[in-house]
């Protein structure tokens, strides 16, 4: 909406493209980019304490209270 002062501009596509180029896809190395993404997801899961202790127990559900506790 042009002229709307509450409009938020986030260059998400640009950030994704820069990340893809910096971590392997510019060099046509999808395995390197896959490794980067897997490590990044694991890091986020550890930060949010979403690590599953073993395969038999169900993963931790995401609730509104849990999201509200997040300090970021």
KACOR-V167080 format. One record per residue. N is the residue number from 1. RES is the residue in one small letter. PSI is psi in degrees with one decimal (NA if undefined). OMEGA is omega in whole degrees, 0 to 359 (* if undefined). Layout:
BEGIN
n | res | psi | omega
N | RES | PSI | OMEGA
N | RES | PSI | OMEGA
END
This chain:
BEGIN
n | res | psi | omega
1 | x | 108.7 | 179
2 | x | 138.3 | 177
3 | x | -5.1 | 180
4 | x | 116.8 | 184
5 | x | -14.0 | 180
6 | x | 4.6 | 180
7 | x | 135.8 | 183
8 | x | 132.6 | 181
9 | x | 111.4 | 178
10 | x | 120.1 | 180
11 | x | 65.0 | 184
12 | x | -46.2 | 181
13 | x | -40.0 | 178
14 | x | -42.4 | 180
15 | x | -40.6 | 179
16 | x | -44.3 | 180
17 | x | -41.7 | 179
18 | x | -40.5 | 179
19 | x | -43.6 | 179
20 | x | -42.2 | 180
21 | x | -36.0 | 183
22 | x | -22.1 | 188
23 | x | 32.1 | 167
24 | x | -28.1 | 186
25 | x | -21.8 | 176
26 | x | -32.9 | 180
27 | x | 14.2 | 180
28 | x | 45.6 | 180
29 | x | 80.0 | 182
30 | x | -25.9 | 178
31 | x | -39.6 | 178
32 | x | -42.0 | 179
33 | x | -37.6 | 178
34 | x | -42.6 | 178
35 | x | -43.8 | 178
36 | x | -45.9 | 181
37 | x | -41.8 | 180
38 | x | -42.9 | 178
39 | x | -38.4 | 180
40 | x | -43.2 | 179
41 | x | -43.1 | 179
42 | x | -40.8 | 178
43 | x | -43.7 | 178
44 | x | -40.0 | 179
45 | x | -40.6 | 178
46 | x | -41.9 | 180
47 | x | -40.9 | 181
48 | x | 1.4 | 181
49 | x | 47.1 | 178
50 | x | 18.7 | 181
51 | x | 130.4 | 179
52 | x | 123.9 | 185
53 | x | -44.5 | 175
54 | x | 169.3 | 186
55 | x | -18.8 | 183
56 | x | -31.7 | 181
57 | x | 143.4 | 180
58 | x | 153.5 | 179
59 | x | 157.8 | 181
60 | x | 127.5 | 180
61 | x | 148.1 | 177
62 | x | 119.3 | 181
63 | x | 166.3 | 179
64 | x | -36.2 | 179
65 | x | -40.2 | 179
66 | x | -40.9 | 178
67 | x | -37.5 | 180
68 | x | -28.2 | 180
69 | x | -22.1 | 183
70 | x | 124.0 | 186
71 | x | -11.2 | 183
72 | x | NA | *
END
